[in-house]
Amino acid sequence: KEISGILQMPESIRKPWINDQMVTVPVPSEDVQISLIAENRHAASTPATVRLKWHQTQTSTPTSAQTTPRPAQSAPREETPPVKKIQAYLSKLGYDPGPADGVMGRKTNNAIQQFQRNLNLPVDGKPSQSLLEILEDRVKNIAPVSKETIVSAKKPSQSIRLKPKLYILAVGASKYHDDALALAYPVKDAQDFTDVMTAQKGGLYSDVVVKLMTNPSKDTVLSSLEWLERETTSRDVAMVFLAGHGAADRNNNYYFLPVEGNPDSLKRTAIPFSEIKNTLIGLPGKVVAFIDTCHSGGIMGRRLRGVYMDIDRIANDLSAAENGVVVFTSSTSRQNSIEDDRWKNGAFTKALVEGLSGRADINTDRAITITELDYYLSERVKELTDGKQTPATAKPSTIQDFPLQ
């Protein structure tokens, strides 16, 4: 029967015992007496004494074989997913992990981190089995799967939604109760923007959900902001597009004018920027705002007695919030946004739709990022308006460049 015992040795020769295996230990030449206590299954114990004669080494300095216990057999370690396969998948998805050589270098680490950020995954830059499965599934979604991939790929253990949804709230206000404020193209601007982004369904986005508001009332716009709050999750992208008149009060507080908007009674009839700001900065996930206001037209001579809107401050407030918002504005604070019958759009929206349709793909990688769109808009709007209008972009420092299309 099995017994358990306590082995007692003189302090001068006590050495570790590994997994009950005997080890060679240099000891004095005299015999060693070992006392132990044997215990049976009824908890009865019996003392015993064993005298052993130890082998004495030939030299005073013990060898490594004599002093080093044999290590215990360790449990098998979890296999690290093949870095080479992860590199290959990242390359197929348009990232730059360097050559697919199986070496986990700086480029591969950076590519993994960028992929994780774009999918709102925890960012650690490390290869893992879950990362490999997500990459495999991502590649399947964007390209035909070869027979080799079908054989070698391991199916994910659970369903993962890899592509974000895109939620768009687009507001275009062309008609007003005051006919003097009427504009020609904000409604068309909002429609054209939603059309170009809806085409991204199945590409960068798993779905594109649009709420298009044309010539809306104040209550309708506020209800639409609540809709955006309810629908958007941390894995989604939210976009807000505003086209129409913007105005500022004497304290330089910004308002967006709905159909009943009256520049002489902004608090009662218009939508305060604070309502829009609080909604946007409270949204989880990525948030992008396009503000095409300050249109030239009937409001020019009445815009609160020449008080200019500080649109730059508005953009900076949004981008500086804890949940930063990327903001594209149609013009700077002391400029008007121009619309023209030649384009049948505002200049900003015409350039925006062109850019998102592919012209802003500066590096021809079939993806349009925040930085690329910013560059295209700044050049194209100045060209369309002969330098009279200069769009601006505010991007939080905490948000890295990411694709919109």
Secondary structure, 3 states (H helix, E strand, C coil): CCCECCCECCHHHCCCCECCECCCCCCCCCCEEEEEEEECCCCCEEEEEEEECCCCCCCCCCCHHHHCCCCCCCCCCCCCCCHHHHHHHHHHCCCCCCCCCCCCCHHHHHHHHHHHHHCCCCCCCCCCHHHHHHHHHHHHHHCCCCHHHHHHCCCCCCCCCCCCEEEEEEEECCCCCCHHHCCCCHHHHHHHHHHHHHCCECCCECEEEEEEEECCCHHHHHHHHHHHHHHCCCCCEEEEEEECCEEECCCCCEEECCCCCCCCCHHHHCEEHHHHHHHHHCCCCEEEEEEECCECCCCHHHCHHHCCCCHHHHHHHHHHCCCCCEEEECCCCCCCECEECCCCEEHHHHHHHHHHHHHCCCCCCCCCEHHHHHHHHHHHHHHHCCCCCCCEEECCCCCCCCECC
